[in-house]
Amino acid sequence: VLCSAILSSYLLGERLNLLGKLGCMLSLVGSTVMVIHAPEDEEVTTLDEMSSKLKEPGFLAYAGILLALCFLFIFYLSPRYGHSNILIYLTICSVIGAFSVSSVKGLGIAIKGFFAGQPVLQHPLTWILVIILVASITTQINYLNKSLDIFNTSLVFPIYYVLFTTIVITTSIILFKEWVSMTVVDIIGTVCGFLTIILGVFLLHAFKDMDVSLGNLPQVLQSGQQVPVTRDDKNILIEVENSSITPEDKPKVFMIYT
């Protein structure tokens, strides 16, 4: 997350203000706290055990909710708000990530079984997981690229990291019933980590257009004036394209090829 923010600043000319950097740090801290307090995965060694886990009513209900949410975002919210709200495309990538991570977990078990001499290629779950993995990764790449085409890279990767981590941890807890072995301290730590992540995402998204840095922070606090707003070139072009300005009055963009 921090590397993407730094590299996008130097290589792509995209800025991440002081509040955005603070949001990155809070997101990393919250995710770390969640991972520390998350219990260990229940050991699953065979495809039959993995299959029984996937067939449990709790996980089937959870997967059904994720699919319904994904279809809602893809077919209804994405065409209407995808170009103006950064959370639309990234939510699709994160929700689909629950299926890709579960598939990778199952395929990892299949690979271990293959080298152990087990007939994993004859097991139907192996090929079902391969199909799910290919479909989920393709969808994630598609919508992640759409998000990167529109929004600031230094915002996309931190928010995507936070959403993806939260969905993956939740999926792991439900699939392997990790919440059964969680202590009160782990539950409190997980909740606090999640709230810290929410705060980090809020700082990243809510104040992304404000020109706040360590250099101008004292002047802003002393004067009490409104913080200047910086607009990303991608968002300016999109707003111009969607505005009601006549073609004659729209700003013209010239491309110079050398």
Secondary structure, 3 states (H helix, E strand, C coil): CHHHHHHHHHHCCCCCCHHHHHHHHHHHHHHHHHHHHCCCCCCCCCHHHHHHHHCCHHHHHHHHHHHHHHHHHHHHHHHHHCCCCHHHHHHHHHHHHHHHHHHHHHHHHHHHHHHCCCCHHHCHHHHHHHHHHHHHHHHHHHHHHHHHHHCCHHHHHHHHHHHHHHHHHHHHHHHCCHHHHCCHHHHHHHHHHHHHHHHHHHHHHHCCCECCCCCCHHHHHHHCCCCCECCCHHHHHHHHHHCCCCCCCCCCCCCCCC
